[in-house]
Amino acid sequence: MNTHTIDTSTPVIPADAYDTTAFYADTDAIATVTNTTTPDAVALPSPDASTAELLAAVQEAGHRAVPAPLSETALVARPLLRRAGLPVPDGPLSYAIAPELTVRYAHPAASPVGSAGCLGDDDTLLVTGTLRRVPWARTALAVVVLAAAPSGPVLFTLTPDQAVLTPATNLAEEPRDDLHLAALEIPAAQIRRISPELLDEARLRAALARSALIAGAAERCVDLTVAHTTARTQFGRPLSRFQAVKQEEARLIEEAALVRAAVQAAATPLDTGGAAAHFAVAAAKTQASASAAEIARIAHQLHGALGITRLHPLHLATTRLWSWRDEDGDETYWAHRLARPLTATTLWPALTTTP
């Protein structure tokens, strides 16, 4: 008779009780995210860390199913605030790219043309609308918002208590809250006019952060699946000895390696910017989202019914894969963005040139 022991000490964190300083460590126990490296903690990257170092930390967060906005803080919000010249709060941050907001000047200037509020005596803004599915909004110290003002793209910060928050979660029960703004006045000191290039960089950073998380969760699926098929026996031998299982494991490892390589290849181009960054990040998110479903399918198939239970840690990785696949653009969106700039004369150099 085959038996399998489930470690019931693994805690399940309710969706309404997330602690932004805790995460599932390799030992499946709660540990603390600190600014120092310990055997059971992911170190918070320093503000001066390189993009490659940030991606490594975010990938580790995805591997450990960290219930905290580490990627949103380290790879998206902090760099954008520094680029815009705004102070960087010391704490968990989130972001929202919201061109659909209604943004007007709070102190309209007299103008013979245009509607009231299209010109302002200063940069103080009145913002109305809904920021939808903001990652970790309920736990964030501040949310970095990128929106379209009458003068062009702007970046500003707000705190969740300035909005009406409607709690929601993704499939992995990570907070994805709506923030409703009703003529919220944003002081000029919290606002910076930004270039369209920085707005595009924000989208690239968000997509690459999500890709790195997917890469980490994919590695967790590989680790758990290989351990399971090695330990579980059937007909007197480990599952990993069966040819069909070996083939599926090989496909699983291959898909995870593809995602990891695509994410690593995007680190340097993101720092460089321009067309190279667009190409590399679009390729990374396209690959990550496309592989996520296949990785989760194989992992669950090889685990059998055991992997579906909440007592088994596999769901911590696969539900995140299913959620992150669609967030910040799915594979169809990024495949279109990847292909659109390419023409008959630029396709081959883009494929063969090493960044």
C-alpha positions in Angstrom: 0.0 0.0 0.0 1.4 3.4 -1.0 1.4 6.1 1.6 2.4 9.8 1.5 3.0 12.0 4.5 1.6 15.6 4.4 3.3 18.2 6.6 0.3 19.8 8.2 2.5 22.3 10.0 2.6 24.4 6.8 0.5 27.5 7.6 -2.1 28.8 5.2 -2.4 32.6 5.4 -5.9 33.9 5.0 -6.5 36.6 2.4 -7.5 39.2 5.0 -4.6 38.5 7.3 -1.5 39.1 5.2 1.6 40.3 7.0 3.9 42.2 4.7 6.9 41.1 6.8 6.4 37.4 6.5 6.7 34.7 3.9 6.9 31.0 3.4 10.5 30.0 3.7 12.1 26.9 2.3 11.3 25.1 5.5 7.6 25.9 5.0 7.7 28.0 8.2 7.0 31.7 8.6 10.1 33.8 8.5 10.8 37.5 8.4 11.9 39.6 5.5 14.9 41.5 6.8 17.6 43.8 5.5 20.2 41.1 6.3 20.7 37.7 4.7 19.8 34.8 7.0 19.3 31.1 6.1 15.5 31.4 6.1 14.9 34.9 4.8 15.0 36.8 1.5 17.1 39.9 1.9 15.5 43.2 0.9 17.6 44.6 -1.9 19.4 47.9 -1.2 18.2 51.0 -3.1 21.5 50.9 -5.0 21.1 47.2 -6.1 21.5 46.5 -9.8 18.6 45.3 -11.9 20.2 41.8 -12.0 20.3 41.7 -8.2 16.8 42.9 -7.9 15.6 40.3 -10.4 17.4 37.6 -8.4 15.7 38.7 -5.2 12.2 38.9 -6.9 12.7 35.4 -8.3 13.5 34.1 -4.9 10.4 35.8 -3.6 8.4 34.0 -6.3 10.1 30.7 -5.3 9.1 31.1 -1.7 5.6 32.5 -2.4 6.4 35.6 -0.4 3.1 37.2 0.8 4.5 40.8 0.5 4.9 43.4 -2.2 8.7 42.8 -2.6 8.7 43.0 -6.4 6.3 45.9 -6.5 8.5 47.8 -4.1 12.0 46.9 -5.2 11.7 46.6 -9.0 8.9 49.1 -9.8 7.9 51.7 -7.3 11.3 52.6 -5.8 13.1 53.1 -9.2 10.2 55.1 -10.6 10.2 57.4 -7.6 14.0 57.9 -7.9 13.7 58.6 -11.6 10.9 61.1 -11.0 12.9 62.9 -8.3 10.4 62.1 -5.5 11.3 60.9 -2.0 11.3 57.1 -1.6 9.4 56.0 1.5 11.0 53.3 3.7 8.4 50.6 3.6 6.2 48.5 1.3 5.0 50.2 -1.9 2.7 49.5 -4.8 1.9 51.0 -8.1 -0.9 51.7 -10.6 -0.7 52.6 -14.2 -4.0 54.3 -14.8 -4.4 56.4 -18.0 -8.2 56.1 -17.5 -8.3 58.4 -14.5 -9.9 61.9 -14.9 -7.2 64.4 -13.9 -7.7 68.1 -13.8 -5.9 71.0 -12.3 -7.2 71.9 -8.8 -6.4 75.6 -9.3 -7.5 76.4 -12.8 -5.8 79.2 -14.7 -7.8 81.6 -16.8 -7.7 80.4 -20.4 -9.6 81.6 -23.5 -9.7 78.1 -24.9 -10.4 74.7 -23.5 -12.5 73.6 -20.6 -12.0 74.7 -17.0 -9.1 72.8 -15.4 -7.1 72.2 -18.5 -4.5 74.7 -17.4 -3.4 75.4 -13.8 -1.8 78.1 -11.8 0.3 75.2 -10.2 0.6 71.5 -10.5 -1.9 70.6 -7.8 -4.3 68.1 -9.3 -7.9 66.8 -8.7 -8.1 63.1 -9.5 -11.3 61.1 -10.0 -11.7 57.5 -10.9 -10.8 54.0 -9.8 -7.5 52.4 -9.6 -8.3 48.8 -10.3 -6.7 45.7 -8.8 -3.8 47.5 -7.2 -1.3 44.9 -5.9 -1.1 44.9 -2.1 -2.9 48.3 -1.8 -4.2 47.5 1.7 -0.7 46.9 3.1 1.2 49.5 1.1 2.7 52.6 2.7 2.1 54.5 -0.5 0.9 53.8 -4.1 2.8 55.2 -7.0 0.3 56.3 -9.7 1.1 57.1 -13.3 -1.7 58.9 -15.1 -2.5 61.3 -17.9 -2.9 64.9 -16.9 -3.9 67.8 -19.2 -0.2 68.7 -19.5 0.9 65.1 -20.3 1.9 62.0 -18.2 2.4 62.6 -14.5 3.6 60.5 -11.6 2.3 61.1 -8.1 1.9 59.2 -4.8 -1.1 58.6 -2.6 -1.8 56.6 0.6 -4.5 54.0 0.6 -6.4 55.9 3.3 -6.9 58.7 0.9 -9.2 56.5 -1.2 -12.2 54.2 -0.6 -10.7 50.7 -0.7 -12.7 47.8 -2.1 -10.8 44.6 -1.1 -10.3 41.9 -3.6 -7.8 39.1 -4.3 -6.3 37.2 -7.2 -6.6 33.4 -7.5 -3.6 33.0 -5.2 -5.4 35.1 -2.5 -2.9 38.0 -2.9 -4.5 41.4 -2.3 -5.6 43.1 -5.5 -7.7 46.0 -4.2 -9.7 48.7 -6.0 -9.0 52.3 -4.9 -11.9 54.7 -5.6 -10.9 58.4 -5.8 -13.5 61.2 -5.8 -12.0 64.6 -6.7 -8.9 63.7 -4.6 -6.6 66.7 -4.3 -2.9 65.8 -4.9 -0.5 68.5 -3.7 2.0 69.8 -6.2 4.9 68.6 -4.0 3.7 64.9 -4.6 3.5 65.3 -8.4 6.1 65.1 -11.1 5.6 65.6 -14.8 7.3 62.7 -16.6 8.3 61.8 -20.1 6.4 59.2 -22.2 9.6 57.1 -22.0 9.3 56.9 -18.2 5.7 55.8 -18.5 6.7 53.1 -20.9 9.6 52.1 -18.6 7.0 51.7 -15.8 5.1 49.2 -17.9 8.3 47.3 -18.7 9.3 47.2 -15.1 6.0 45.9 -14.0 6.0 43.2 -16.7 9.6 42.1 -15.9 8.8 42.0 -12.2 5.9 39.7 -12.8 8.1 37.5 -15.1 10.7 37.1 -12.4 8.0 36.0 -10.0 6.8 33.5 -12.5 10.4 32.2 -12.9 10.7 31.7 -9.2 7.3 29.9 -8.9 8.3 27.7 -11.8 11.4 26.6 -10.0 9.4 25.8 -7.0 7.1 23.6 -9.1 10.2 21.8 -10.4 11.6 21.3 -6.9 8.4 20.0 -5.5 7.6 17.7 -8.5 11.0 16.1 -8.6 10.9 15.5 -4.9 7.5 14.0 -5.1 8.2 11.7 -8.0 11.4 10.6 -6.4 9.8 9.8 -3.0 6.5 8.3 -4.2 6.5 4.7 -5.3 4.2 2.8 -7.5 4.4 -0.9 -8.6 7.5 -1.2 -6.5 9.6 1.6 -7.9 9.7 5.5 -7.7 7.4 7.4 -10.1 10.5 9.0 -11.6 11.6 5.7 -13.0 8.6 5.5 -15.4 9.4 6.8 -18.9 6.2 8.8 -19.2 6.9 10.6 -16.0 10.5 11.3 -17.0 9.3 12.9 -20.2 6.9 15.2 -18.4 9.5 16.1 -15.9 11.9 17.0 -18.7 9.3 19.2 -20.2 8.6 20.9 -16.9 12.3 21.6 -16.3 12.7 22.9 -19.9 9.8 25.3 -19.5 11.2 26.6 -16.2 14.6 27.1 -17.8 13.1 29.0 -20.7 11.5 31.5 -18.3 14.6 31.9 -16.2 16.8 32.5 -19.2 14.4 35.1 -20.7 14.2 37.0 -17.4 18.0 37.0 -16.9 18.5 38.2 -20.5 16.3 41.3 -19.9 18.3 42.7 -16.9 20.9 44.6 -18.9 18.6 45.9 -21.6 16.2 47.3 -19.0 19.1 49.4 -17.6 20.0 50.5 -21.1 16.5 51.4 -22.2 15.2 52.0 -25.7 14.2 49.4 -28.2 16.5 46.7 -26.7 14.7 47.0 -23.4 11.3 46.8 -25.1 12.3 43.7 -27.0 13.9 41.9 -24.1 11.1 42.5 -21.6 8.3 41.7 -24.1 10.1 38.5 -24.9 10.5 37.7 -21.2 6.8 38.3 -20.3 5.6 36.5 -23.4 7.6 33.4 -22.5 6.8 33.6 -18.8 3.0 33.8 -19.4 3.0 31.2 -22.1 5.0 28.8 -19.9 3.0 29.4 -16.7 0.0 27.3 -17.7 2.1 24.4 -19.0 4.3 24.4 -15.9 1.3 24.3 -13.6 -0.4 21.6 -15.7 2.6 19.2 -15.6 3.2 19.8 -11.9 -0.4 19.0 -10.9 -0.5 16.0 -13.3 2.6 14.4 -11.7 1.4 15.2 -8.2 -2.1 13.8 -8.7 -4.9 14.7 -6.3 -2.4 15.4 -3.6 -1.3 18.6 -5.3 -4.8 20.1 -5.3 -5.1 20.2 -1.5 -4.4 23.3 0.5 -2.3 21.3 2.9 0.3 20.7 0.1 2.6 23.6 -0.8 2.2 23.1 -4.6 -0.8 25.4 -4.7 1.3 28.2 -3.3 3.2 28.1 -6.6 0.6 27.1 -9.2 -2.2 29.5 -8.1 0.4 32.3 -8.4 1.4 31.1 -11.8 -2.2 31.2 -13.0 -2.6 34.7 -11.5 0.7 36.3 -12.6 0.3 34.9 -16.1 -2.4 37.5 -16.8 -1.2 40.4 -14.6 0.7 43.3 -16.2 -0.2 41.9 -19.7 -0.7 38.3 -20.8 1.3 36.5 -23.5 -1.0 37.7 -26.3 -0.6 41.4 -25.3 3.2 41.2 -25.1 3.5 39.0 -28.2 1.8 41.8 -30.1 4.0 44.4 -28.5 7.0 42.3 -29.3 6.1 41.8 -33.0 4.7 45.3 -33.8 8.0 47.2 -34.2 9.7 44.4 -36.2 9.8 44.7 -39.9 11.4 42.6 -42.6 14.7 44.6 -42.3 14.9 44.6 -38.5 13.7 41.1 -37.5 16.9 39.2 -38.2 19.2 41.7 -36.4 16.8 41.8 -33.4 17.0 38.0 -33.2 20.7 37.6 -33.7 22.2 40.6 -31.9 23.4 40.0 -28.3 22.5 42.8 -26.0 
